[in-house]
Amino acid sequence: MPVKMPAKLPAARTLETENIFVMTEQRAQTQDVRPLKIGIVNIMPKKIETETQFLRLLSNTPLQVEIILIQMSSHVSKNTSREHLDAFYQTFDDIRDTVLDGLIITGTPVELLNFDEVDYWDELCAVMEWSKTHVYSTMHVCWGAQAGLFYHYGVDKYVLPEKLSGVYRHNVLIPTCRLTRGFDNPFYAPHSRYTAVREADVVAAGLVPLSTSPHAGLYIAASKDRRQLFITGHAEYDINTLDAEYRRDIEKGLEIKPPINYYMGDDPKNPPEMRWRAHAHLLFANWLNYYVYQETPYDLARIRS
């Protein structure tokens, strides 16, 4: 799919080397189609890395997508330059009057904090409230899923005995679900977190579990109208992301176990294995096709009506 993005965005150069069709804004303006407008609320520390990961997955359909990168203005990024943010990101105030086909709210490693201890929590709540009337379908990822479940449905997270880190086996719960169409059953997906939500709490809140793991617990849940999706893992991760996180934690002196089912022979001296690439591309392609493109009105203003 042609992903419309600024030509100078670092992700554009990376994806072009991977033979992924990247469309500049100038070329997109010559096509007589309405691109899907997808916002990405990127609250991960390494924003450039995260941009590339999500844009890679949003490239796997023939649909044209216009990406809007959104930052939290109430947070000062320590890992991404102000120049990059000013050049490629908008704030919530910038897009408050915009209507989007889809929105992705990423994770971030703050799950051990209470929600109201996160410095941009109030601003993120404002974004999630705004999404009810200005976004057709919202995908919440990892901590973003926990934040969304708490804000929209009152489902709280709980602390795990130890960090959940690795590539886990999952099951599809509803064979006819369009979001998981084409998935192997079982399939594999990465997780990296210290907290979790209980499936029973999600069901009690009126949500529908779509995939669970015997070891990682709930993986995908959705509202009954499928306009709110909650993904507790990190399908977007590159092959080396869990390894980088593990090495970082070791350097910090943390007592941390290697990610399970990830390194060859479960030995961190060996290279990691990629078990989730096909699932990740299907997850995002299915979301864009079935839950965004085929459902969102052509006239985006109708979302607000």
C-alpha positions in Angstrom: 0.0 0.0 0.0 1.2 3.5 -0.6 1.9 5.1 2.8 1.7 8.8 2.5 4.3 10.5 4.7 6.8 13.4 4.6 9.7 12.6 2.3 12.2 13.5 5.0 10.8 11.4 7.7 13.5 8.9 8.7 11.1 6.0 8.4 10.6 6.8 4.7 14.2 6.1 3.9 14.3 2.9 6.0 11.1 1.5 4.4 12.2 2.4 0.8 15.3 0.2 1.4 12.9 -2.6 2.3 11.1 -2.2 -1.1 8.0 -0.8 0.7 6.0 1.6 -1.4 6.3 5.0 0.3 4.3 7.9 -1.3 5.4 11.5 -0.9 2.8 14.1 -0.2 3.4 15.6 -3.6 2.6 12.4 -5.5 -0.4 11.7 -3.3 -1.9 15.0 -4.3 -2.1 13.8 -7.9 -4.2 10.8 -7.1 -8.0 11.1 -7.3 -8.7 9.0 -4.1 -9.5 9.8 -0.5 -6.7 8.3 1.6 -7.5 6.8 5.0 -6.4 9.3 7.7 -4.7 7.4 10.4 -3.3 9.1 13.5 -0.5 7.6 15.6 -0.3 8.9 19.2 3.3 7.9 19.7 4.2 7.9 23.4 7.1 5.4 23.1 10.5 6.8 24.1 12.3 5.9 20.9 9.9 7.6 18.6 11.7 7.2 15.3 12.1 3.4 15.9 8.4 3.2 16.7 7.3 5.2 13.7 9.2 2.8 11.4 7.7 -0.2 13.1 4.1 0.9 12.7 4.5 2.4 9.2 6.0 -0.9 8.1 2.8 -2.7 9.1 0.4 -0.1 7.8 2.0 -0.7 4.4 0.6 -4.2 3.8 -2.7 -3.4 1.9 -3.4 -1.7 -1.5 -5.1 1.2 0.4 -3.6 4.7 0.5 -3.0 5.9 4.0 -2.2 9.4 5.2 -0.3 9.3 8.5 -0.6 12.0 11.2 2.0 11.7 14.0 0.8 13.0 17.3 2.8 13.9 20.4 1.8 14.7 23.9 2.6 18.4 24.5 2.5 18.0 28.2 5.6 15.6 28.1 9.2 16.5 27.4 10.8 13.7 25.3 14.2 12.6 26.5 15.0 10.3 23.6 13.8 12.2 20.5 15.1 15.6 19.4 12.9 18.6 19.5 13.8 19.2 15.9 12.3 15.9 14.8 9.1 16.5 16.9 8.7 20.0 15.5 9.2 18.8 11.9 7.0 15.7 11.9 4.6 15.8 14.8 1.4 17.6 15.7 0.0 18.2 19.1 -3.6 17.4 20.2 -4.4 21.1 20.0 -3.3 21.0 16.3 -5.6 18.1 15.4 -8.5 18.8 17.8 -10.9 19.7 15.0 -9.7 16.9 12.7 -11.7 13.7 12.0 -9.8 10.5 11.5 -10.6 7.1 10.0 -8.4 5.4 12.5 -6.1 6.1 15.5 -3.3 4.1 17.1 -2.3 4.8 20.7 1.1 3.2 21.3 2.5 1.6 24.5 5.2 3.1 26.7 7.2 1.7 29.6 5.3 3.4 32.5 3.0 0.6 33.5 4.3 0.5 37.1 3.1 4.0 37.7 -0.5 4.7 38.6 -2.3 6.2 35.6 -2.7 9.6 37.2 1.1 9.6 38.0 1.9 9.7 34.3 2.7 13.4 33.4 0.6 13.5 30.3 -2.4 11.4 31.6 -4.9 14.3 31.5 -3.9 15.1 28.0 -4.1 11.4 26.9 -7.6 11.2 28.5 -8.6 14.2 26.5 -7.4 12.4 23.3 -9.3 9.3 24.2 -12.5 11.2 24.9 -12.1 13.1 21.6 -11.6 9.8 19.8 -15.2 8.8 20.6 -16.6 11.5 18.3 -13.6 12.2 15.9 -12.2 8.7 15.1 -14.0 5.7 13.6 -11.8 3.0 14.9 -9.1 3.2 17.6 -6.4 0.6 18.2 -4.8 0.7 21.7 -1.4 -1.1 22.1 0.2 -2.5 25.2 0.2 0.2 27.9 -2.1 2.2 25.5 -4.5 -0.8 25.8 -4.4 -0.7 29.6 -4.9 3.1 29.5 -7.8 2.7 27.2 -9.5 -0.1 29.1 -9.2 1.9 32.3 -10.4 5.2 30.8 -13.3 3.9 28.7 -14.4 0.9 30.8 -12.9 1.2 34.3 -10.8 -2.0 33.9 -7.7 -1.6 36.0 -4.3 -3.2 35.5 -2.5 -5.3 38.1 1.2 -5.9 38.7 2.7 -9.3 37.6 5.1 -11.2 39.9 7.9 -10.7 37.3 8.2 -9.1 33.9 6.4 -10.8 31.1 8.9 -10.8 28.3 9.1 -13.1 25.3 7.2 -14.5 22.3 4.1 -16.3 23.4 1.7 -18.8 21.8 -1.9 -17.5 21.4 -5.2 -18.9 20.4 -7.9 -17.3 18.2 -11.2 -17.4 20.2 -13.7 -16.6 17.5 -13.0 -18.4 14.2 -15.3 -16.0 12.2 -13.7 -12.8 13.5 -12.5 -10.6 10.7 -9.7 -9.1 12.7 -8.0 -12.5 13.1 -8.9 -13.7 9.6 -6.0 -15.8 8.1 -4.2 -16.2 11.5 -2.6 -19.5 12.2 -4.2 -21.1 15.3 -2.1 -21.0 17.4 0.1 -18.1 16.4 2.9 -16.2 18.2 3.2 -12.6 19.3 5.7 -10.6 21.6 4.9 -9.2 25.0 7.0 -6.9 27.2 5.4 -5.6 30.3 5.2 -5.7 34.1 1.4 -5.5 34.4 -1.7 -7.1 32.9 -5.5 -6.9 32.8 -7.7 -9.8 33.7 -9.9 -11.4 31.1 -12.8 -11.7 33.5 -12.7 -8.0 34.2 -12.7 -7.2 30.4 -15.7 -9.5 29.9 -17.5 -8.0 32.9 -17.1 -4.6 31.2 -19.0 -5.8 28.2 -15.9 -6.3 25.9 -15.3 -9.3 23.7 -12.0 -11.3 24.0 -10.7 -12.2 20.6 -7.4 -13.9 21.5 -5.7 -15.2 24.6 -2.5 -16.9 25.6 -2.0 -19.7 28.2 1.0 -17.8 29.6 0.6 -14.2 28.5 -3.2 -14.0 29.2 -5.5 -11.7 27.3 -4.0 -10.5 24.0 -6.8 -8.9 21.9 -10.2 -7.6 23.1 -12.7 -5.4 21.3 -15.8 -3.4 22.0 -19.0 -5.1 20.6 -19.1 -2.6 17.8 -15.4 -3.3 17.1 -14.6 0.4 17.0 -12.3 0.1 20.1 -9.6 -2.5 19.9 -7.1 -3.4 22.7 -3.9 -5.2 21.9 -1.9 -6.1 25.0 1.3 -7.2 23.2 3.7 -5.7 20.7 3.0 -7.2 17.2 4.9 -4.2 15.8 8.2 -5.1 17.4 11.2 -5.7 15.1 13.2 -8.9 15.5 15.8 -7.2 17.8 13.5 -5.0 20.0 13.1 -7.5 22.8 16.8 -8.2 22.7 17.6 -4.4 23.0 15.2 -4.1 26.0 16.8 -7.2 27.7 20.3 -5.8 27.3 19.2 -2.4 28.5 17.6 -4.0 31.7 20.8 -6.0 32.3 22.9 -2.8 32.0 20.7 -1.2 34.6 21.5 -4.0 37.0 17.9 -5.4 37.0 17.4 -9.0 37.9 15.6 -9.9 34.7 15.1 -13.2 32.9 15.8 -13.5 29.1 12.7 -13.2 26.9 11.3 -16.7 26.6 10.8 -18.5 23.3 12.8 -15.8 21.6 16.5 -16.7 21.3 17.5 -19.8 19.5 17.6 -22.6 22.1 16.4 -20.0 24.7 20.0 -18.9 25.0 20.6 -15.1 24.9 24.0 -15.8 23.5 22.3 -16.9 20.3 20.4 -14.7 17.9 16.7 -14.2 18.2 14.1 -15.9 15.9 11.3 -14.0 14.2 8.0 -15.9 14.8 5.4 -13.2 14.5 6.0 -11.2 11.3 3.1 -12.8 9.3 0.7 -12.4 12.2 1.7 -8.7 12.7 1.1 -7.8 9.0 -2.3 -9.6 9.0 -3.4 -7.9 12.2 -2.9 -4.4 10.8 -4.1 -5.3 7.3 -7.3 -6.8 8.7 -7.8 -3.8 10.9 -7.4 -1.3 8.0 -9.5 -3.3 5.6 -12.4 -4.7 7.7 -12.7 -2.2 10.6 -11.6 1.0 9.0 -11.9 1.1 5.1 -15.1 -1.0 4.8 -16.8 0.7 7.7 -15.8 4.3 7.9 -18.0 6.8 6.0 -16.6 8.4 2.9 -17.5 11.7 4.3 -15.6 11.8 7.5 -17.8 14.5 9.0 -20.5 11.9 9.4 -18.5 10.2 12.1 -19.4 13.1 14.4 -23.2 12.9 13.5 
